[in-house]
């Protein structure tokens, strides 16, 4: 008997629709004549799911326990089993997945559901994200053995909307702990974990198909474009970007830099412009060094997984292409992917190409090392010649010349190519003088000795140049590594929050091998010292050995620095980093000044708005009522007098609340609120806040467990927070719908929830309503000044307490105040601040 197949609907969290998707597939199979049985189902009270179960089962809503024995006896084609990670309910089975394995062994197909947190390998990660571990887990081997795994996906925003509409749990079932589990950040983390796991699964399937000989296709285009700095490079890059954009692929630019030490590298101004263009079009840039451009492009294409290579028409003449080959021809012959050649026809006439400058290699060795090289160039050939002349009978001419060649190589390693030339010429002359007849004369008797000596000179010059070039390359590599490390450290310092200039100046002093350094800023014709390092830092350009311009806004002065301490490119990069740091410092200063002035300006503007609107309305009401009561010619009935007095009381209460909130907001803005953190009982604080409300509390439902742990807060400020939030909730909630206050502990935090049934606050307005004098809608239908939530948020921030606004399932607004659980006993102080 063939084993049954397992199909799994996988989701990031409860509520994404796994159960419904499983039932929907079961219904579709049943319509096609398949014998489908419901093994175990939990509708969680969701009407749509319940209706689908009844449609499929015919009666009832389906069992919650799995009857393995009965199902095997009936032997349907397919069994629907909800929540594979649940505990087992059949005899001999501790886990539900063990029951499913028995059904599969009996030849019955099973369709089931799994949350990502149910996987045994991922359960610890999900526990860290959600703060609680799933009650049961499923071994990964069971899930991976499924013939099909179907992802049921919902965005965190969609899940939050479903929760707000009551489609996951009812409003009465949503407590603080469950609401925290459905927070947007946790849902996003679970979704990312699920998609990553599914991507790994897809990659495993692809590798398996490849190993089995199936064809593998590229699933994402990667366009590689070659950057040369040529005038037509911009057209090539834009064409490559359009190709990548049309195919929703990735754009990668690469520049192959030559490594021929006999050529002076020329930095093309067009290359910098092309790099900026590439990055502005969303591409990434790479630079590699290779003597073989074609091989380098092919290698980068393979590493990056490129599917297309875009190059421009070569600027070489036909003679150059015939003698040295064509890049495009070589690339077409060796590239494993498609090659696009962008024509240069119609482009502006290119200027005549500058001839490549050929010169002797520049020595990158230190002056001290070169001085040692000159000394060795003078001493080594003479010493070797004297020693070898004493042993002329023991060694032949070939051995003597080889030993003299060692002196030339030693000189090249120590001092570079210039001392090596002197050593080679000296060794040539000394060998003629001491080893070739006639001895002690600069003449040669035998023609064969002439050939030997000239060959020695040629080999000595060649080896000296090669060894010198190798030493130069080693020195250049060390310098490049040092410069790269310095640039990375400078970039990290610039990105930090603190002022990076002192650290940058100190680092550059070491890079330039200077004894002291100073950085000055030119502000309105005045020189301002920004940072300095080292003893006797220069105060004027005349005091410095080297003065470098920093972005036309400053000047770096160095004492004791050799003029060519680093290369031009590195020097420019260092100075650019300094300029960025100077600009960043200026912007930070401007931002701090603006940030200091903004609250005061906003408060003044808001206060004017309140005086012109929120104070005028209750004052007018009080004025009208008092004026009416003072009329001597009117005898007011008792009920009218009572109504006028109530209007006066209501207006006075509104004015009092406004003044109190204005004073609180002023204290917050001025930083004059004294903070006294202590361990307090949340139920006592909430009770005092409720008793302090100016409105009736008949429509208020407070449900707090007296076993809640103490929390760290300022009792007085927390009372203000709760009063303002509850008062705001009661304003907006309908009279026949109670405002609910509850709390629960989740890990080390107590979440206090104030739940109303009002119109709700759209996500786009939640940050706005926490600002002073901002009211949702601002229609005037509900009384208020728009300060309550702003004051509550300000006090919460001052205490280090979290405050966020969420949707209420079924409609309304839920404000969650997150308070840290206290470690000290009730009444113990945690410190105070002002």
ChimeraX attribute file (.defattr): number of C-alpha atoms within 10 A of each C-alpha:
attribute: neighborCount
match mode: 1-to-1
recipient: residues
	/A:1	6
	/A:2	9
	/A:3	14
	/A:4	20
	/A:5	18
	/A:6	24
	/A:7	20
	/A:8	23
	/A:9	22
	/A:10	24
	/A:11	25
	/A:12	28
	/A:13	25
	/A:14	14
	/A:15	20
	/A:16	22
	/A:17	19
	/A:18	26
	/A:19	25
	/A:20	20
	/A:21	17
	/A:22	20
	/A:23	23
	/A:24	16
	/A:25	14
	/A:26	24
	/A:27	19
	/A:28	13
	/A:29	15
	/A:30	16
	/A:31	12
	/A:32	9
	/A:33	9
	/A:34	14
	/A:35	14
	/A:36	23
	/A:37	21
	/A:38	23
	/A:39	23
	/A:40	20
	/A:41	22
	/A:42	18
	/A:43	18
	/A:44	13
	/A:45	12
	/A:46	15
	/A:47	11
	/A:48	11
	/A:49	21
	/A:50	19
	/A:51	14
	/A:52	18
	/A:53	24
	/A:54	13
	/A:55	14
	/A:56	22
	/A:57	15
	/A:58	10
	/A:59	9
	/A:60	12
	/A:61	20
	/A:62	19
	/A:63	13
	/A:64	15
	/A:65	17
	/A:66	21
	/A:67	15
	/A:68	18
	/A:69	14
	/A:70	10
	/A:71	18
	/A:72	16
	/A:73	9
	/A:74	10
	/A:75	18
	/A:76	16
	/A:77	16
	/A:78	26
	/A:79	24
	/A:80	23
	/A:81	28
	/A:82	27
	/A:83	21
	/A:84	25
	/A:85	24
	/A:86	18
	/A:87	18
	/A:88	18
	/A:89	16
	/A:90	16
	/A:91	10
	/A:92	9
	/A:93	15
	/A:94	13
	/A:95	18
	/A:96	25
	/A:97	23
	/A:98	19
	/A:99	24
	/A:100	27
	/A:101	17
	/A:102	18
	/A:103	24
	/A:104	20
	/A:105	16
	/A:106	17
	/A:107	19
	/A:108	22
	/A:109	21
	/A:110	23
	/A:111	25
	/A:112	27
	/A:113	25
	/A:114	26
	/A:115	23
	/A:116	23
	/A:117	28
	/A:118	27
	/A:119	21
	/A:120	17
	/A:121	14
	/A:122	16
	/A:123	19
	/A:124	17
	/A:125	14
	/A:126	22
	/A:127	13
	/A:128	10
	/A:129	17
	/A:130	22
	/A:131	16
	/A:132	14
	/A:133	16
	/A:134	18
	/A:135	10
	/A:136	17
	/A:137	24
	/A:138	23
	/A:139	13
	/A:140	13
	/A:141	10
	/A:142	14
	/A:143	20
	/A:144	13
	/A:145	12
	/A:146	14
	/A:147	11
	/A:148	14
	/A:149	20
	/A:150	15
	/A:151	17
	/A:152	17
	/A:153	19
	/A:154	18
	/A:155	14
	/A:156	22
	/A:157	13
	/A:158	12
	/A:159	23
	/A:160	24
	/A:161	17
	/A:162	17
	/A:163	23
	/A:164	21
	/A:165	18
	/A:166	19
	/A:167	20
	/A:168	22
	/A:169	19
	/A:170	17
	/A:171	17
	/A:172	8
	/A:173	12
	/A:174	16
	/A:175	14
	/A:176	18
	/A:177	15
	/A:178	13
	/A:179	18
	/A:180	18
	/A:181	17
	/A:182	19
	/A:183	16
	/A:184	16
	/A:185	14
	/A:186	18
	/A:187	22
	/A:188	17
	/A:189	15
	/A:190	23
	/A:191	20
	/A:192	13
	/A:193	18
	/A:194	22
	/A:195	16
	/A:196	12
	/A:197	14
	/A:198	16
	/A:199	12
	/A:200	12
	/A:201	14
	/A:202	12
	/A:203	12
	/A:204	12
	/A:205	12
	/A:206	16
	/A:207	14
	/A:208	12
	/A:209	13
	/A:210	13
	/A:211	10
	/A:212	9
	/A:213	9
	/A:214	11
	/A:215	9
	/A:216	10
	/A:217	8
	/A:218	9
	/A:219	8
	/A:220	14
	/A:221	19
	/A:222	22
	/A:223	29
	/A:224	32
	/A:225	31
	/A:226	21
	/A:227	26
	/A:228	19
	/A:229	18
	/A:230	18
	/A:231	19
	/A:232	23
	/A:233	24
	/A:234	20
	/A:235	16
	/A:236	24
	/A:237	28
	/A:238	15
	/A:239	17
	/A:240	27
	/A:241	24
	/A:242	15
	/A:243	19
	/A:244	22
	/A:245	16
	/A:246	9
	/A:247	13
	/A:248	12
	/A:249	18
	/A:250	20
	/A:251	26
	/A:252	26
	/A:253	23
	/A:254	20
	/A:255	20
	/A:256	20
	/A:257	17
	/A:258	14
	/A:259	15
	/A:260	13
	/A:261	16
	/A:262	14
	/A:263	15
	/A:264	15
	/A:265	14
	/A:266	8
	/A:267	11
	/A:268	11
	/A:269	11
	/A:270	16
	/A:271	18
	/A:272	12
	/A:273	13
	/A:274	24
	/A:275	21
	/A:276	12
	/A:277	16
	/A:278	23
	/A:279	14
	/A:280	10
	/A:281	15
	/A:282	14
	/A:283	21
	/A:284	15
	/A:285	18
	/A:286	13
	/A:287	12
	/A:288	14
	/A:289	13
	/A:290	15
	/A:291	12
	/A:292	13
	/A:293	19
	/A:294	20
	/A:295	16
	/A:296	18
	/A:297	22
	/A:298	19
	/A:299	13
	/A:300	18
	/A:301	23
	/A:302	14
	/A:303	9
	/A:304	14
	/A:305	16
	/A:306	24
	/A:307	20
	/A:308	21
	/A:309	25
	/A:310	21
	/A:311	23
	/A:312	23
	/A:313	16
	/A:314	17
	/A:315	15
	/A:316	14
	/A:317	10
	/A:318	12
	/A:319	9
	/A:320	11
	/A:321	14
	/A:322	10
	/A:323	9
	/A:324	10
	/A:325	13
	/A:326	18
	/A:327	18
	/A:328	18
	/A:329	11
	/A:330	13
	/A:331	20
	/A:332	16
	/A:333	10
	/A:334	12
	/A:335	19
	/A:336	15
	/A:337	16
	/A:338	14
	/A:339	18
	/A:340	19
	/A:341	15
	/A:342	18
	/A:343	14
	/A:344	17
	/A:345	9
	/A:346	6
	/A:347	10
	/A:348	9
	/A:349	10
	/A:350	10
	/A:351	7
	/A:352	6
	/A:353	9
	/A:354	6
	/A:355	6
	/A:356	10
	/A:357	10
	/A:358	10
	/A:359	10
	/A:360	12
	/A:361	17
	/A:362	15
	/A:363	19
	/A:364	20
	/A:365	18
	/A:366	11
	/A:367	12
	/A:368	9
	/A:369	14
	/A:370	22
	/A:371	14
	/A:372	14
	/A:373	24
	/A:374	20
	/A:375	16
	/A:376	24
	/A:377	29
	/A:378	16
	/A:379	15
	/A:380	19
	/A:381	28
	/A:382	19
	/A:383	14
	/A:384	19
	/A:385	21
	/A:386	12
	/A:387	11
	/A:388	22
	/A:389	17
	/A:390	10
	/A:391	12
	/A:392	13
	/A:393	8
	/A:394	10
	/A:395	11
	/A:396	12
	/A:397	15
	/A:398	12
	/A:399	12
	/A:400	19
	/A:401	21
	/A:402	13
	/A:403	16
	/A:404	27
	/A:405	25
	/A:406	17
	/A:407	24
	/A:408	31
	/A:409	24
	/A:410	20
	/A:411	33
	/A:412	32
	/A:413	23
	/A:414	23
	/A:415	27
	/A:416	30
	/A:417	31
	/A:418	20
	/A:419	25
	/A:420	31
	/A:421	21
	/A:422	19
	/A:423	33
	/A:424	29
	/A:425	18
	/A:426	21
	/A:427	29
	/A:428	22
	/A:429	16
	/A:430	21
	/A:431	26
	/A:432	21
	/A:433	19
	/A:434	19
	/A:435	20
	/A:436	21
	/A:437	15
	/A:438	14
	/A:439	14
	/A:440	13
	/A:441	14
	/A:442	14
	/A:443	13
	/A:444	16
	/A:445	11
	/A:446	11
	/A:447	9
	/A:448	9
	/A:449	16
	/A:450	15
	/A:451	11
	/A:452	15
	/A:453	22
	/A:454	12
	/A:455	13
	/A:456	21
	/A:457	21
	/A:458	15
	/A:459	14
	/A:460	27
	/A:461	23
	/A:462	16
	/A:463	20
	/A:464	29
	/A:465	24
	/A:466	18
	/A:467	22
	/A:468	27
	/A:469	23
	/A:470	16
	/A:471	21
	/A:472	22
	/A:473	17
	/A:474	14
	/A:475	16
	/A:476	16
	/A:477	12
	/A:478	12
	/A:479	17
	/A:480	15
	/A:481	12
	/A:482	13
	/A:483	20
	/A:484	14
	/A:485	12
	/A:486	19
	/A:487	19
	/A:488	12
	/A:489	15
	/A:490	23
	/A:491	18
	/A:492	11
	/A:493	19
	/A:494	22
	/A:495	13
	/A:496	10
	/A:497	9
	/A:498	10
	/A:499	16
	/A:500	21
	/A:501	22
	/A:502	15
	/A:503	16
	/A:504	25
	/A:505	25
	/A:506	18
	/A:507	18
	/A:508	23
	/A:509	23
	/A:510	16
	/A:511	18
	/A:512	21
	/A:513	16
	/A:514	21
	/A:515	16
	/A:516	24
	/A:517	30
	/A:518	27
	/A:519	29
	/A:520	21
	/A:521	19
	/A:522	13
	/A:523	10
	/A:524	6
	/A:525	7
	/A:526	9
	/A:527	15
	/A:528	12
	/A:529	14
	/A:530	14
	/A:531	19
	/A:532	25
	/A:533	23
	/A:534	17
	/A:535	10
	/A:536	13
	/A:537	19
	/A:538	21
	/A:539	16
	/A:540	13
	/A:541	16
	/A:542	10
	/A:543	14
	/A:544	19
	/A:545	15
	/A:546	18
	/A:547	20
	/A:548	16
	/A:549	16
	/A:550	21
	/A:551	16
	/A:552	10
	/A:553	13
	/A:554	22
	/A:555	23
	/A:556	24
	/A:557	28
	/A:558	31
	/A:559	24
	/A:560	15
	/A:561	21
	/A:562	14
	/A:563	11
	/A:564	10
	/A:565	14
	/A:566	17
	/A:567	13
	/A:568	10
	/A:569	10
	/A:570	16
	/A:571	18
	/A:572	16
	/A:573	14
	/A:574	20
	/A:575	19
	/A:576	15
	/A:577	21
	/A:578	26
	/A:579	20
	/A:580	15
	/A:581	21
	/A:582	23
	/A:583	14
	/A:584	16
	/A:585	18
	/A:586	12
	/A:587	12
	/A:588	15
	/A:589	12
	/A:590	12
	/A:591	12
	/A:592	12
	/A:593	11
	/A:594	11
	/A:595	11
	/A:596	11
	/A:597	11
	/A:598	12
	/A:599	13
	/A:600	14
	/A:601	11
	/A:602	13
	/A:603	17
	/A:604	13
	/A:605	12
	/A:606	17
	/A:607	17
	/A:608	12
	/A:609	14
	/A:610	18
	/A:611	11
	/A:612	11
	/A:613	12
	/A:614	20
	/A:615	17
	/A:616	12
	/A:617	16
	/A:618	21
	/A:619	16
	/A:620	13
	/A:621	17
	/A:622	20
	/A:623	14
	/A:624	14
	/A:625	19
	/A:626	15
	/A:627	11
	/A:628	14
	/A:629	15
	/A:630	9
	/A:631	10
	/A:632	8
	/A:633	6
	/A:634	9
	/A:635	10
	/A:636	14
	/A:637	8
	/A:638	9
	/A:639	9
	/A:640	12
	/A:641	15
	/A:642	12
	/A:643	12
	/A:644	21
	/A:645	16
	/A:646	14
	/A:647	19
	/A:648	21
	/A:649	14
	/A:650	17
	/A:651	21
	/A:652	16
	/A:653	15
	/A:654	21
	/A:655	19
	/A:656	12
	/A:657	18
	/A:658	20
	/A:659	13
	/A:660	13
	/A:661	23
	/A:662	21
	/A:663	13
	/A:664	22
	/A:665	22
	/A:666	18
	/A:667	13
	/A:668	16
	/A:669	14
	/A:670	11
	/A:671	11
	/A:672	12
	/A:673	17
	/A:674	14
	/A:675	18
	/A:676	18
	/A:677	21
	/A:678	22
	/A:679	23
	/A:680	24
	/A:681	20
	/A:682	24
	/A:683	19
	/A:684	14
	/A:685	19
	/A:686	24
	/A:687	15
	/A:688	15
	/A:689	21
	/A:690	20
	/A:691	12
	/A:692	12
	/A:693	13
	/A:694	13
	/A:695	13
	/A:696	10
	/A:697	15
	/A:698	9
	/A:699	15
	/A:700	18
	/A:701	15
	/A:702	18
	/A:703	11
	/A:704	17
	/A:705	12
	/A:706	10
	/A:707	9
	/A:708	15
	/A:709	21
	/A:710	22
	/A:711	25
	/A:712	27
	/A:713	28
	/A:714	23
	/A:715	21
	/A:716	15
	/A:717	23
	/A:718	23
	/A:719	22
	/A:720	23
	/A:721	24
	/A:722	24
	/A:723	25
	/A:724	22
	/A:725	25
	/A:726	26
	/A:727	20
	/A:728	20
	/A:729	24
	/A:730	24
	/A:731	17
	/A:732	19
	/A:733	20
	/A:734	15
	/A:735	13
	/A:736	8
	/A:737	14
	/A:738	19
	/A:739	26
	/A:740	19
	/A:741	20
	/A:742	19
	/A:743	23
	/A:744	21
	/A:745	17
	/A:746	19
	/A:747	12
	/A:748	15
	/A:749	17
	/A:750	24
	/A:751	25
	/A:752	23
	/A:753	26
	/A:754	25
	/A:755	28
	/A:756	28
	/A:757	24
	/A:758	20
	/A:759	15
	/A:760	19
	/A:761	19
	/A:762	13
	/A:763	11
	/A:764	8
	/A:765	13
	/A:766	15
	/A:767	13
	/A:768	14
	/A:769	20
	/A:770	22
	/A:771	19
	/A:772	22
	/A:773	23
	/A:774	20
	/A:775	21
	/A:776	16
	/A:777	11
	/A:778	13
	/A:779	8
	/A:780	10
	/A:781	8
	/A:782	13
	/A:783	16
	/A:784	19
	/A:785	23
	/A:786	22
	/A:787	27
	/A:788	31
	/A:789	27
	/A:790	24
	/A:791	26
	/A:792	26
	/A:793	22
	/A:794	23
	/A:795	24
	/A:796	22
	/A:797	12
	/A:798	19
	/A:799	19
	/A:800	14
	/A:801	17
	/A:802	14
	/A:803	21
	/A:804	14
	/A:805	20
	/A:806	22
	/A:807	23
	/A:808	28
	/A:809	25
	/A:810	17
	/A:811	18
	/A:812	20
	/A:813	24
	/A:814	27
	/A:815	22
	/A:816	23
	/A:817	24
	/A:818	23
	/A:819	24
	/A:820	21
	/A:821	21
	/A:822	21
	/A:823	14
	/A:824	15
	/A:825	13
	/A:826	15
	/A:827	13
	/A:828	14
	/A:829	16
	/A:830	15
	/A:831	9
	/A:832	11
	/A:833	11
	/A:834	9
